[in-house]
Amino acid sequence: MAENVYEGMFILDSNQYGRDPGAVSGQIAKIIEEAGGSVMVSRLWEERRLAYPIKGHRKGTYWLVYFRLDGSRLTGIQRQCELSDMVLRNLFLKVDPRIVDTLVEHAVAGRSQAAEGEGQAEQPADDDKEKGKETEAPVGAADAGSGD
């Protein structure tokens, strides 16, 4: 089977990440590589308070990873995440091949901004996403109704 590119979002235990960030983030790469994948870019996204407690945790560290993997091996990664006590939640999305380069470049740029302490520069992009959600809702509602 052909390798696909996936976006992985992991919510990590903030306490473990705070004690040893390198080991915790390295564990994510290790899980992917043991399944036969290769990490393209991996970075801290943000740390925030969770909307509801997950496994007794009220705070989580969000970790973003883009990686290549044979699609049949994705369930192995999901299983390893379930068994790990440092991963609270995970989500994987298959990336359209036409936008892989753009997403990876954006993630690399975000990683370098975070390293320089310029994370505030990304705030307007989040506001734009929220505005997009507001305008997309009526369109989606109209599309749902026309399918009957």
Rosetta blueprint (number, residue, H / E / L):
1 M L
2 A L
3 E E
4 N E
5 V E
6 Y E
7 E E
8 G E
9 M E
10 F E
11 I E
12 L E
13 D E
14 S H
15 N H
16 Q H
17 Y H
18 G H
19 R H
20 D L
21 P H
22 G H
23 A H
24 V H
25 S H
26 G H
27 Q H
28 I H
29 A H
30 K H
31 I H
32 I H
33 E H
34 E H
35 A L
36 G L
37 G L
38 S E
39 V E
40 M E
41 V E
42 S E
43 R E
44 L E
45 W E
46 E E
47 E E
48 R E
49 R E
50 L E
51 A E
52 Y E
53 P E
54 I E
55 K L
56 G L
57 H E
58 R E
59 K E
60 G E
61 T E
62 Y E
63 W E
64 L E
65 V E
66 Y E
67 F E
68 R E
69 L E
70 D E
71 G H
72 S H
73 R H
74 L H
75 T H
76 G H
77 I H
78 Q H
79 R H
80 Q H
81 C H
82 E H
83 L H
84 S L
85 D L
86 M L
87 V E
88 L E
89 R E
90 N E
91 L E
92 F E
93 L E
94 K E
95 V L
96 D L
97 P H
98 R H
99 I H
100 V H
101 D H
102 T H
103 L H
104 V H
105 E H
106 H H
107 A H
108 V H
109 A H
110 G H
111 R H
112 S H
113 Q H
114 A H
115 A H
116 E H
117 G L
118 E L
119 G H
120 Q H
121 A H
122 E H
123 Q H
124 P H
125 A H
126 D H
127 D H
128 D H
129 K H
130 E H
131 K H
132 G H
133 K H
134 E H
135 T H
136 E H
137 A H
138 P H
139 V H
140 G H
141 A H
142 A H
143 D H
144 A H
145 G H
146 S H
147 G L
148 D L
